[in-house]
Each structure stands twice: as structure tokens, then as C-alpha cells.
């Protein structure tokens, strides 16, 4: 277990819960990123984890990056560290397990890039989202212009990134930045419910579904269909598939290894 300075980690059966823990604003910086990488390594090694929820304590999910940290960054520093930083928020997509962000209060800049790298986003009705990097002489560089464009489309991405417009939870849902909006008091319950639902499904099927969808976003139809052929060849006849079908026919809960 890593030292819990900026993050906390808990596991509820097969669902991991990673919590940003630097209230009141949950501002992030280099030490946070280092600790996040350490937790990612730990979670990757735990094969009993079948879904992950990312949330935060306090009144806000995260107000983004510490401007004092940002002010001290040089071009050389960025060159030396940008691949590590970009991979942090993209690493969730390398995993076969689903990763769900549960967002409340302010979600600003780097925090929006973090949730854009997740598989699903649940927003509390008090959540507000913004990407103010352009106002500080930058453009989002941890997946913002890439992943957010894929989520909401180029026009809405330009609105969020070039105009630095803030959107509330309802508007975030309308444009596709989040998938669910719930009352603030129901946020954790909803995120955990989604995580448990996917964690209870056949692990290989969930993993192949995630990878197939990701592949479809970045490749040709032919490549996507070839992946479907490969995953179907693998999945058919596995113990997970047999157990899933048997449990359905026998009207019982399945048990997967």
C-alpha cells in the first residue's frame, strides 16, 4: 500500500474506489501525479479488482492544477515529463476493467482531462465543468483537446476549450461530456451501482467490449470487425461464457473466476 497523502484507496469486494483527498479544492500537482501513478501500478497488479470508481472528498471534485506548480514549469520540464503526465490520464483506457468518475462541485482544467480518460462519468447536479487553460496561455495537454473532442465533437470542444466556457451538469449531459446526472446525495451510490453491475459481468467479455469500442473510435470498420472475430473466437466456449449461460437458464447469480 502506498502512503495516502493526496489520494485514498479502498476496495469494496471487486470494486476499487480511488479518492482525491486534498480538500477543500483538491488542487493537483507533481506529487499528486506521482502518487496517482503509484496507485495505478498497485491496482493493475490486483487481478481481483474488476471495476474502479474515482471520486473526491470535500465540496469539489478538483479545481485542477496548482498554478504555482504550473508557473514554474519550463519547456524543458514539459519535454521531460509530458509523456508520463499524458499516460496517467490515458492509462485507464489500457485496462480491461471499467473506470467510472463520480464528479461533484467544481471540475476544472486537469480534472476535466482526468474524467475524459475514464469510461463513464456520473455528475452530481451541483457539478460545474470548465477548461480555462487558454486563459493562462496554454492549451489542454493531458488529453483535453483529444479525448474531449471525441466525447463532445469538435464544435462543443472549441466552445469549452477556446472560449473557456463553464457548463453545469445538465449542459454537460446534453453535450455528452457526462453520461449521468444525479442528485448530489446519490452520486456515490449511482457510481458504485454502475461499477458493481459491470464488475459482476464476465471479466473477459467486459474487457473485450471496452477494447473493441476503443478500437472502433480510432480505426477502420475492417479493423474493428477483425477484432470482433478474434474476441468472439476467444470468448466462445470459455468457462465464463458457460457459467453466464448456465446461471441465466438456472435463474441464479453467476460466479466468475
QUIGI-V100506 format. One line per field, one symbol per residue. phi: phi as a letter, one per 20 degrees, with the letter a starting at -180 (. if undefined). Layout:
phi=???
This chain:
phi=.efeddcccccdledecddfccfedlfdbfffffffffffgffgfefeedacddcbenecfaenfffffffeedffffgfcffffffgeefgefeeefcdeddclfcclgffffffeeeccddffdfccbceggfdmccgcdoffefffffdnfffffffeeelfeceffffffenfcdbccggfdgfgffffffffffeeggffffffffffffffcbffffffffgffffffffnffffffffffffelcffcdf
